[in-house]
Amino acid sequence: MTRRSFLKTIGIAISSIFPLRSLTGFLWGGKLEHSKKNFWIGDKFVQKTVDLTKYPEGRIRARIEGKWQTYSLVECNSEFIEWNLKRRIEFIERIKSGKMPELGGPHSGVVATYGLNRFDSRFSLNNAVKGTGLAPKDDKLDEAIELLQSTFEKKLPEKMDVLKSIYEKPEFFDWRKQTSLELYTTREFETHTFLNIMENPVATIVFLDIPTYELRTIARIVHPDDDTALPSEKKLLRYVNLAHEYMHGKFPRTFPLLLFYIIEIFDNTPGSKRGIRVVPERPSD
């Protein structure tokens, strides 16, 4: 039997066992990408390991490894802010000039979580690169949403100028937060990041760049239909989805929000800092 005949025979055999619709599930997962815990209520989930009652005071409670603890939010230091905005503007300029954007920098956050192992692994520790964005201040969210909506149909170079105008105003952002989206989790397929954050809402974010920063955070994941989320979180979910579509085009569904509340900040730059905490802990009231 020739190689071509062999492959053809194997293809026919597989297609006879697995219909086309189920073949994709067989090859790319679905059954093993879950844990022993079910976080779903119908078609939505609600994270119950973070308490935001004291958010107006700049404090949040989180259940870490089964124990409730209180954390104080901190703002990023001026060096982090300057680096972050400068690199984002460089990212935009590269796109405008037709060059591929760099993979490193503040957009590509390497997120580490732990808490639950999926059925496909004995490990709960997980690491994933997430497109990481900034959060407008709570009182700026309506303005930010309106700006992106009103310019959504403009051509790409004009849209890049809109984003650049935002990044030129550091006072526009809440530097106690970083944002992302949970793009792939559904009831049928759960990412390891999702499971870990739902169970144990602590995450660290490292940015591959010089300087190199590490953020240690309490992580929130907000479903679009979560009625328990703060009004500001619901608006932020809308804004981050809109910003994602602003760059990549419309999507058929709204994605859950990944929201990282910053608790500690370290400068891990090789040679000069090597892991120094650069923002002191907020004193207790």
FITILUM-876028 format. One line per field, with one value per residue (C-alpha): residue number from 0; residue in one letter; x negated, z negated, y negated. Coordinates in nm, 2 decimals, always signed. Layout:
BEGIN
num [NUM,...]
residuo [A,...]
px [X,...]
pz [Z,...]
py [Y,...]
This chain:
BEGIN
num [0,1,2,3,4,5,6,7,8,9,10,11,12,13,14,15,16,17,18,19,20,21,22,23,24,25,26,27,28,29,30,31,32,33,34,35,36,37,38,39,40,41,42,43,44,45,46,47,48,49,50,51,52,53,54,55,56,57,58,59,60,61,62,63,64,65,66,67,68,69,70,71,72,73,74,75,76,77,78,79,80,81,82,83,84,85,86,87,88,89,90,91,92,93,94,95,96,97,98,99,100,101,102,103,104,105,106,107,108,109,110,111,112,113,114,115,116,117,118,119,120,121,122,123,124,125,126,127,128,129,130,131,132,133,134,135,136,137,138,139,140,141,142,143,144,145,146,147,148,149,150,151,152,153,154,155,156,157,158,159,160,161,162,163,164,165,166,167,168,169,170,171,172,173,174,175,176,177,178,179,180,181,182,183,184,185,186,187,188,189,190,191,192,193,194,195,196,197,198,199,200,201,202,203,204,205,206,207,208,209,210,211,212,213,214,215,216,217,218,219,220,221,222,223,224,225,226,227,228,229,230,231,232,233,234,235,236,237,238,239,240,241,242,243,244,245,246,247,248,249,250,251,252,253,254,255,256,257,258,259,260,261,262,263,264,265,266,267,268,269,270,271,272,273,274,275,276,277,278,279,280,281,282,283,284]
residuo [M,T,R,R,S,F,L,K,T,I,G,I,A,I,S,S,I,F,P,L,R,S,L,T,G,F,L,W,G,G,K,L,E,H,S,K,K,N,F,W,I,G,D,K,F,V,Q,K,T,V,D,L,T,K,Y,P,E,G,R,I,R,A,R,I,E,G,K,W,Q,T,Y,S,L,V,E,C,N,S,E,F,I,E,W,N,L,K,R,R,I,E,F,I,E,R,I,K,S,G,K,M,P,E,L,G,G,P,H,S,G,V,V,A,T,Y,G,L,N,R,F,D,S,R,F,S,L,N,N,A,V,K,G,T,G,L,A,P,K,D,D,K,L,D,E,A,I,E,L,L,Q,S,T,F,E,K,K,L,P,E,K,M,D,V,L,K,S,I,Y,E,K,P,E,F,F,D,W,R,K,Q,T,S,L,E,L,Y,T,T,R,E,F,E,T,H,T,F,L,N,I,M,E,N,P,V,A,T,I,V,F,L,D,I,P,T,Y,E,L,R,T,I,A,R,I,V,H,P,D,D,D,T,A,L,P,S,E,K,K,L,L,R,Y,V,N,L,A,H,E,Y,M,H,G,K,F,P,R,T,F,P,L,L,L,F,Y,I,I,E,I,F,D,N,T,P,G,S,K,R,G,I,R,V,V,P,E,R,P,S,D]
px [+0.00,-0.14,-0.16,+0.12,+0.35,+0.27,+0.36,+0.68,+0.78,+0.71,+0.91,+1.21,+1.20,+1.18,+1.47,+1.68,+1.63,+1.65,+1.90,+1.74,+1.90,+1.76,+1.43,+1.32,+1.41,+1.21,+0.90,+0.91,+1.06,+1.38,+1.42,+1.09,+1.08,+1.28,+1.23,+1.42,+1.60,+1.89,+1.91,+2.19,+2.55,+2.72,+2.52,+2.34,+2.10,+2.06,+1.73,+1.79,+1.43,+1.40,+1.59,+1.60,+1.80,+1.51,+1.40,+1.50,+1.24,+0.97,+0.99,+1.12,+1.16,+1.06,+1.08,+0.73,+0.68,+1.01,+0.93,+1.09,+0.83,+0.84,+0.61,+0.55,+0.52,+0.21,+0.14,-0.15,-0.46,-0.54,-0.82,-0.57,-0.32,-0.57,-0.71,-0.36,-0.22,-0.54,-0.55,-0.18,-0.23,-0.53,-0.30,-0.05,-0.32,-0.45,-0.10,-0.05,-0.38,-0.28,-0.53,-0.44,-0.40,-0.65,-0.54,-0.68,-0.58,-0.27,-0.02,-0.14,-0.10,-0.22,+0.04,-0.03,+0.25,+0.31,+0.59,+0.76,+0.62,+0.81,+0.88,+0.60,+0.33,+0.21,+0.09,+0.29,+0.02,+0.09,-0.08,+0.08,+0.00,+0.30,+0.36,+0.35,+0.50,+0.57,+0.88,+1.02,+1.12,+1.47,+1.59,+1.43,+1.58,+1.89,+1.66,+1.42,+1.71,+1.86,+1.53,+1.47,+1.83,+1.83,+1.51,+1.56,+1.62,+1.31,+1.02,+0.74,+0.49,+0.75,+0.85,+0.48,+0.47,+0.78,+0.61,+0.29,+0.47,+0.60,+0.26,+0.12,+0.33,+0.21,+0.47,+0.74,+0.66,+0.71,+0.36,+0.48,+0.61,+0.51,+0.77,+0.80,+1.08,+1.15,+1.18,+1.20,+1.40,+1.75,+1.97,+1.82,+1.46,+1.29,+0.94,+0.71,+0.68,+1.06,+1.08,+0.79,+0.93,+1.27,+1.13,+0.83,+0.85,+0.48,+0.26,-0.07,-0.14,-0.49,-0.58,-0.86,-1.05,-1.33,-1.24,-1.06,-0.77,-0.57,-0.22,-0.07,+0.31,+0.65,+0.82,+1.18,+1.36,+1.70,+1.96,+2.16,+2.48,+2.34,+2.59,+2.37,+2.08,+2.02,+2.17,+1.81,+1.71,+2.01,+1.91,+1.55,+1.66,+1.83,+1.53,+1.27,+1.49,+1.53,+1.16,+1.09,+1.34,+1.20,+0.87,+0.99,+1.35,+1.69,+1.73,+2.04,+2.05,+1.94,+1.65,+1.61,+1.39,+1.06,+0.99,+0.67,+0.68,+0.32,+0.19,-0.19,-0.43,-0.79,-1.06,-1.24,-1.47,-1.79,-2.10,-1.95,-1.65,-1.63,-1.30,-1.26,-0.91,-0.87,-0.53,-0.49,-0.18,+0.09,+0.12,+0.43,+0.69]
pz [+0.00,+0.09,-0.16,+0.02,+0.01,-0.35,-0.45,-0.24,-0.41,-0.76,-0.67,-0.56,-0.87,-1.10,-0.93,-0.95,-1.33,-1.40,-1.21,-1.10,-1.38,-1.66,-1.49,-1.58,-1.95,-1.93,-1.79,-1.98,-2.32,-2.51,-2.77,-2.95,-2.96,-3.28,-3.65,-3.92,-4.01,-3.81,-3.82,-3.57,-3.64,-3.31,-3.05,-3.29,-3.59,-3.89,-4.07,-4.45,-4.57,-4.56,-4.78,-4.65,-4.93,-5.03,-4.68,-4.73,-5.01,-4.79,-4.95,-4.84,-5.01,-4.84,-4.94,-4.88,-4.94,-5.12,-5.36,-5.33,-5.34,-5.29,-5.04,-4.96,-4.60,-4.51,-4.21,-3.97,-4.02,-3.78,-3.60,-3.52,-3.39,-3.17,-3.03,-2.97,-2.78,-2.58,-2.46,-2.37,-2.16,-1.99,-1.92,-1.75,-1.54,-1.42,-1.30,-1.13,-0.94,-0.83,-1.05,-1.26,-1.63,-1.87,-2.08,-2.41,-2.60,-2.81,-2.57,-2.62,-2.99,-3.10,-3.36,-3.62,-3.82,-4.04,-4.22,-4.02,-3.79,-3.48,-3.40,-3.14,-3.40,-3.75,-3.79,-3.90,-3.81,-3.48,-3.27,-2.97,-2.76,-2.77,-2.57,-2.85,-2.85,-3.06,-3.25,-3.23,-3.56,-3.67,-3.60,-3.26,-3.13,-2.97,-2.78,-2.68,-2.54,-2.35,-2.20,-2.06,-1.95,-1.76,-1.58,-1.53,-1.15,-1.08,-0.88,-1.08,-1.07,-1.21,-1.48,-1.58,-1.63,-1.85,-2.07,-2.08,-2.20,-2.49,-2.58,-2.59,-2.90,-3.19,-3.42,-3.21,-3.35,-3.68,-3.75,-4.02,-3.75,-3.43,-3.20,-2.95,-2.81,-2.87,-2.50,-2.49,-2.80,-2.74,-2.92,-2.69,-2.71,-3.01,-3.01,-3.30,-3.37,-3.41,-3.65,-3.86,-3.90,-3.98,-4.26,-4.38,-4.25,-4.27,-3.97,-3.88,-3.55,-3.41,-3.10,-2.88,-2.82,-2.96,-3.22,-3.34,-3.58,-3.78,-3.91,-4.19,-4.17,-4.29,-3.97,-3.88,-3.60,-3.51,-3.28,-3.06,-3.24,-3.59,-3.78,-4.09,-3.92,-4.02,-3.78,-3.70,-3.62,-3.38,-3.20,-3.19,-3.04,-2.77,-2.71,-2.69,-2.45,-2.24,-2.24,-2.13,-1.84,-1.76,-1.67,-1.54,-1.41,-1.53,-1.72,-1.74,-2.12,-2.42,-2.61,-2.99,-3.15,-3.31,-3.56,-3.77,-4.08,-4.16,-4.51,-4.48,-4.21,-4.16,-3.92,-3.80,-3.56,-3.53,-3.68,-3.82,-4.02,-4.02,-4.20,-4.42,-4.54,-4.41,-4.56,-4.94,-5.09,-5.18,-5.56,-5.73,-5.81]
py [+0.00,-0.34,-0.62,-0.81,-0.51,-0.45,-0.81,-0.79,-0.47,-0.62,-0.93,-0.73,-0.51,-0.81,-0.99,-0.68,-0.67,-1.04,-1.26,-1.59,-1.79,-1.56,-1.52,-1.87,-1.80,-1.48,-1.65,-1.98,-1.90,-1.96,-1.68,-1.72,-2.10,-2.12,-2.06,-1.87,-2.20,-2.35,-2.73,-2.76,-2.86,-2.80,-2.99,-3.22,-3.21,-3.43,-3.46,-3.43,-3.45,-3.83,-4.08,-4.44,-4.59,-4.81,-4.90,-5.27,-5.28,-5.12,-4.78,-4.44,-4.10,-3.78,-3.41,-3.28,-2.91,-2.90,-3.19,-3.54,-3.82,-4.20,-4.37,-4.74,-4.86,-5.05,-5.28,-5.21,-5.41,-5.70,-5.50,-5.21,-5.46,-5.64,-5.31,-5.17,-5.47,-5.53,-5.17,-5.17,-5.48,-5.31,-5.01,-5.24,-5.41,-5.08,-4.98,-5.32,-5.27,-4.93,-4.74,-4.44,-4.54,-4.39,-4.09,-4.23,-4.54,-4.63,-4.47,-4.12,-4.03,-3.69,-3.59,-3.32,-3.16,-2.85,-2.69,-2.40,-2.14,-2.04,-1.68,-1.69,-1.78,-1.70,-2.06,-2.36,-2.62,-2.78,-3.05,-3.23,-3.54,-3.78,-4.09,-4.34,-4.69,-4.99,-5.09,-5.44,-5.58,-5.50,-5.86,-5.85,-5.53,-5.69,-5.93,-5.65,-5.43,-5.73,-5.81,-5.46,-5.42,-5.76,-5.68,-5.30,-5.33,-5.55,-5.41,-5.24,-5.53,-5.76,-5.51,-5.47,-5.85,-5.83,-5.57,-5.77,-6.07,-5.87,-5.73,-6.08,-6.15,-5.94,-6.11,-5.94,-5.59,-5.41,-5.29,-5.05,-4.81,-4.62,-4.46,-4.17,-3.95,-3.58,-3.49,-3.12,-3.00,-2.87,-2.62,-2.35,-2.45,-2.62,-2.76,-2.69,-3.06,-3.08,-2.78,-2.91,-3.26,-3.13,-2.91,-3.12,-3.48,-3.57,-3.64,-3.78,-3.96,-4.00,-4.20,-4.09,-4.41,-4.63,-4.76,-4.44,-4.49,-4.24,-4.31,-4.10,-4.12,-4.01,-3.89,-3.93,-3.76,-3.91,-3.74,-3.98,-3.86,-3.89,-4.10,-4.11,-4.30,-4.66,-4.92,-5.03,-4.67,-4.64,-4.96,-4.84,-4.51,-4.70,-4.93,-4.65,-4.45,-4.77,-4.84,-4.48,-4.52,-4.86,-4.69,-4.35,-4.40,-4.29,-3.96,-3.75,-3.76,-3.97,-3.82,-3.80,-4.07,-3.98,-4.26,-4.27,-4.48,-4.57,-4.50,-4.49,-4.61,-4.49,-4.60,-4.28,-4.45,-4.24,-4.41,-4.73,-4.62,-4.23,-4.21,-4.52,-4.62,-4.98,-5.08,-5.04,-4.88,-5.12,-5.17,-5.04,-5.31]
